[in-house]
Amino acid sequence: AAEEDSRIKGIVSWAPLEKGEAARPEVEALAQNKLVKGLRRIIQFEEDLAFCLRPDFIAGVRMLPEYNLTFDLCISHIHTQNTIRLVEQCPDVRFILDHIGKPDIKGRQLEPWRTDIRELSRLDNVYCKVSSLATEADHQNWTIADLRPYVDHIFDCFGFDRTIFAGDWPVSSQAAAYPVCVETLEQLIAGCSQQDLVKLFHDNAEKFYGV
């Protein structure tokens, strides 16, 4: 798709980082494609909450700076505590948290997600994607008020210097059309400066992924 559409400036690909050093050939092959800017090995579906703390997984993540690759943290809120421990052991890796860590918005559960996010944000090699938050709420009956405490907390923790808008399309379509996702976030951050808007929707992604 990138070969046909010049708007695609970067790719976040998948690699079996849980293989540790044995994953190096696959990482090297991906890194040869200059459009590949980062890797994502989804953690949220792992039943073992300590999956991301396995020595081989940590070793796989640690090799990414050698190839100037970032790592997307795709987790559910139940994985946040161990994710913090992972990041602490990989200080040279640039991480970005997908979907604000998938809190239980539908269940209106703020803790321990709120406390964990505060702790994670203190690690300055972590950015955060603010994406289709309605996906974590009641798909048919969500309101902006449901999302507000979670979004407010993210910007309180990461500010506008380490937050990036992410569309999460087409998954976001379960709860809202893509334009609605954009408009919802704009309403939630109403009153911010034009400079902060440019950071959120453009500059921070360019900086983080090196595009």
C-alpha positions in Angstrom: 0.0 0.0 0.0 2.9 2.4 0.8 4.3 1.9 -2.7 0.9 3.1 -4.1 0.1 5.9 -1.6 2.8 8.4 -0.7 0.8 9.5 2.3 2.0 6.4 4.1 5.2 7.5 5.8 5.9 4.7 8.2 5.0 1.2 9.2 4.8 -0.4 12.6 5.3 -4.1 11.9 5.0 -7.3 13.9 7.9 -9.5 15.0 8.2 -12.5 17.4 10.3 -10.7 20.0 9.5 -13.4 22.6 12.1 -15.5 20.7 14.8 -13.2 22.1 18.1 -13.3 20.2 16.6 -15.9 17.8 14.3 -13.1 16.5 17.2 -11.0 15.3 17.1 -12.3 11.6 13.4 -11.3 11.4 14.1 -7.9 13.0 17.0 -7.3 10.6 14.9 -8.1 7.6 12.2 -5.7 8.7 14.7 -3.0 9.4 16.0 -3.2 5.8 12.7 -1.6 4.8 13.2 2.0 5.5 9.4 2.5 5.9 9.4 0.3 9.0 9.8 2.6 11.9 8.8 0.4 14.8 7.6 -3.0 16.0 4.6 -4.2 17.9 4.2 -7.5 19.5 0.7 -7.5 21.0 0.6 -8.2 24.7 -3.0 -7.7 25.6 -4.2 -11.1 24.5 -1.6 -13.0 26.5 -3.2 -14.9 29.4 0.1 -14.9 31.3 0.2 -11.4 32.8 4.0 -11.8 33.2 4.5 -12.5 29.5 6.3 -9.2 28.8 8.7 -9.9 31.7 10.0 -13.2 30.2 13.8 -12.9 29.8 13.7 -13.7 26.0 10.9 -11.1 25.4 12.9 -8.4 27.2 16.0 -9.4 25.2 14.0 -9.1 22.0 12.8 -5.6 22.9 16.3 -4.5 24.0 17.7 -5.1 20.5 15.4 -2.6 18.8 17.6 0.5 19.4 20.3 -1.2 17.3 18.0 -0.9 14.3 16.6 2.5 15.3 13.2 0.9 15.8 10.5 1.9 18.4 8.1 -0.4 20.3 4.4 -0.1 20.5 2.9 -1.3 23.8 -0.5 -2.8 22.9 -1.8 -3.9 26.3 -5.0 -4.0 28.4 -5.2 -2.2 31.7 -4.5 -5.5 33.5 -1.0 -5.6 32.0 0.1 -2.1 33.0 2.0 -2.9 36.2 4.2 -5.5 34.4 4.6 -3.2 31.4 6.1 -0.6 33.7 8.6 -3.2 34.8 9.4 -4.0 31.2 10.1 -0.4 30.3 12.3 0.0 33.4 14.5 -2.8 32.1 14.7 -1.2 28.6 15.8 2.4 29.2 17.3 2.8 25.7 14.1 1.8 23.9 11.5 4.3 22.7 8.1 3.1 23.7 4.6 4.3 22.9 1.5 3.2 24.7 -1.4 2.3 22.4 -5.0 3.3 23.1 -4.1 4.9 26.5 -3.6 1.4 27.8 -7.2 0.2 27.2 -8.8 1.1 30.5 -12.2 -0.3 31.4 -14.2 2.7 30.4 -17.4 0.7 30.0 -17.1 -0.4 33.6 -16.2 3.1 34.7 -13.1 1.7 36.4 -10.4 4.3 36.9 -8.2 2.5 39.4 -5.6 1.0 39.4 -5.3 2.2 35.7 -5.0 5.9 36.8 -2.3 5.2 39.4 -0.4 2.9 37.0 -0.5 5.4 34.1 0.9 8.1 36.4 3.8 5.8 37.2 4.4 4.8 33.6 4.4 8.5 32.5 7.3 9.2 34.8 9.5 7.2 32.5 10.5 9.7 29.9 11.1 7.2 27.1 7.3 6.5 26.9 4.8 8.3 24.7 1.1 7.7 24.5 -1.4 7.3 21.7 -4.9 8.8 22.2 -7.1 6.8 19.9 -10.7 5.6 19.5 -11.5 5.6 23.2 -15.2 4.8 22.6 -14.0 1.3 21.6 -13.4 0.7 25.3 -16.7 2.2 26.3 -20.3 1.0 25.7 -20.2 0.9 21.9 -23.9 1.9 21.5 -24.4 4.3 24.4 -21.1 6.0 25.1 -20.9 9.7 25.8 -18.1 12.3 25.9 -18.6 12.5 29.6 -17.7 8.8 29.9 -14.4 9.4 28.2 -13.4 12.7 29.8 -11.8 11.5 33.1 -9.5 9.1 31.2 -8.5 11.7 28.5 -7.9 14.4 31.1 -5.7 12.1 33.1 -3.6 11.2 30.1 -2.9 14.8 29.2 -2.2 15.5 32.9 0.4 12.8 32.9 2.0 13.0 29.4 1.1 16.6 28.5 1.0 17.6 24.8 4.7 16.8 24.2 4.3 13.0 24.5 0.8 12.4 23.2 -0.1 11.4 19.7 -3.5 11.1 18.0 -4.1 7.6 16.6 -7.2 6.6 14.6 -7.3 2.9 15.3 -9.4 2.5 12.2 -11.1 0.2 11.3 -11.4 -1.2 14.9 -12.7 2.2 16.0 -15.7 1.7 13.7 -17.2 -0.7 16.2 -18.2 2.4 18.3 -17.8 5.5 16.1 -17.1 6.6 12.5 -13.6 7.9 12.0 -14.6 11.6 11.7 -16.5 11.2 15.0 -13.4 9.9 16.7 -11.5 13.0 15.6 -14.3 15.4 16.6 -14.7 13.7 20.0 -11.0 14.2 20.9 -11.2 17.8 19.6 -14.1 18.4 22.0 -12.3 16.8 24.9 -9.2 19.0 24.5 -11.2 22.2 23.6 -9.3 25.3 24.6 -5.8 24.0 24.0 -3.5 26.1 21.9 -3.0 25.8 18.2 0.6 24.8 18.9 -0.5 21.9 21.1 -3.0 20.8 18.4 -0.2 20.6 15.9 2.0 18.6 18.3 -0.9 16.1 19.0 -2.0 15.6 15.4 1.3 15.9 13.6 4.6 16.9 15.1 4.9 14.3 17.9 4.3 11.4 15.6 6.8 12.8 13.2 9.3 13.1 16.0 8.6 9.7 17.7 8.6 7.6 14.6 11.3 9.6 12.7 9.2 10.2 9.6 
